[in-house]
Amino acid sequence: MWEQIRRNRRRSALVVAAMGVLLVATGAALGGLAAQNEAGFLLGAAVAGVLWLIQWGITASQGDRILLRVAGAKEVRKADHPQLHNVVEEMSIAASLDQKPRVCLVDDPAPNAFAVGRNPRDAAVAVTTGLLRRLDRDELQGVIAHEIGHIKNRDVALMTTAGIMLGVIVLLSEIGARSLRFGGVRHSRSSRKGGGGAIVLVLVVVLIILAPLLAQLIYFALSRRREYLADASAARFTRYPEGLARALEKIDASGVPLADTSKVTAPMYIAPPAASRRRAVASWFSTHPPLSERIRILRGMAGGAGYDAYQSAYQEARGGTLMGARTVSEARDLPARAALAEAGAVPAAERARAASDAFLAASGYARRPCPSCTALLKLPPSLQERVLNCPRCGQPLPRAD
Amino acid sequence: MTGLWIALAIAAIAVAYFIVLYNGLIAARNDARNAWAQIDVQLKRRHDLVPNLVAAVKGYMQHERGTLELLVAARNQAAEARGPAAQGAAEGALSGVLARFLAVVEAYPDLKANANFRALQEELASTENRIAFARQAYNDEAARYNTRRETFPARLISGGFQKAEYFELENRAQAAVPPASF
């Protein structure tokens, strides 16, 4: 397992290093522009590095909690939704994770899921109630396996590191563009460097303008790659690529946009939350490959569930290779299993009720059965009244203590 | 003098390489052992679940005393089995008996509507899946360890490392059956 992670990461580490170079270069360009001397370049580079370090430090200590809060995720206990917990546990076992991730729910009708956690020992997976409502056990297993693939491959740490670089580059270039517009030109005219200075200035300006664009291209390409790799992991862990394929199909067909469409959280989700999802072609500026293509690859695995099968389906659909030969040899010639017998056995209404009940329980709602009739009341934690009448039969409920 | 230093440097590199190789083998073996321990955890979970299941259905299934006794016997045999081969056989038999038991349950709609029984059913379904996935993870790790152990240059030093046995259910056809879900 370690072997494979290391090899996948080597390529990604190169990409992140390239972004780091871009970050430092942007900082240097900005510093040089402001001070018009060598010390300015060095200082600018240092400031860019320090800005990145500070942001990274904050995310390292607080990132998971911030992301979960932004997405409105609540941790659910085993008793609130046993099936979801069981599926997460099953996939943790399949992935040989030392520690089962925490399980969270987001109350949103759009079917989606994401994972957070900088290291596999302290991670969380979150799914929306809309996802739980729509998917059967096989499909849910596919989605959870994809998220656990992200955790196992350490994508969260990778993508936050790269994401913060992107943020700092965008910030620096914004500052640079503003100072160019409002005064940078005056400075350059007073420059005593002559022709050489003018060339440097042109390079600096071009860099400041192009850096955020370039950083975005790198970041999105990295993000799309990690999505394919997580799909390959999901197929391997479940030995059932059809489950994830069906889940992605349902997500694609749902057409419900996610309420949380913040740009910060977009790359975390299994499918892009914005409406741009329906575009059929992979845009250079999308965090995710098109769902139709991911489905086509999963369905093209020809009865296999290993990396070899995913790789050849990927080649068929897109050309090029996704994984190195050593990674592929980690899991090859694995036959896919058959579907679970359960499919479709649970009525949709029951699944929907279980999903929303689990979210209410996770949000601290109390469950109070009426002693006189069959009504079951779910009372919010903010409720102040201690004496209540049952809304169905009108009888007073026993006092809550 | 220079020749001596070069010889020393080569020796140091060789020792470092040996250490890396050896530790890699140890790590792979530990991964396989941990994965094996996970199977045991899940099998134990199933052994603990069967008595609860029997207790929950006893009242409903007066006429199925034979089936229940068979289930308890299979469970006890599995709990007492030792060693990969014997365990594999006994656990395979228990899986078979459980599948038959759950087929019988289909004839009892009252039981199927019972919330307590349904919760147990979900736990049983998940346990069957966990066993299947733990076995799969173990076999993956064992394959990785075996490959590593047999490939050059690690094979020069892997004399003390035993080949990992694969976990198979007695009946190969049964092993190919998807993890049960009810």
Interface residues (C-beta under 8 A of the other chain):
Chain A: M1 W2 E3 P82 Q83 N86 V87 E89 E90 M91 I93 A94 A95 S96 R137 F237 R239 S329 E330 A331 P335 R337 A338 A339 L340 A341 E342
Chain B: A27 D31 N34 A35 Q38 Q42 A119 E122 E123 A125 S126 N129 R130 F133 A134 Q136 A137 D140 E141 R144 T147 A176 V177 P178 P179 A180 S181 F182
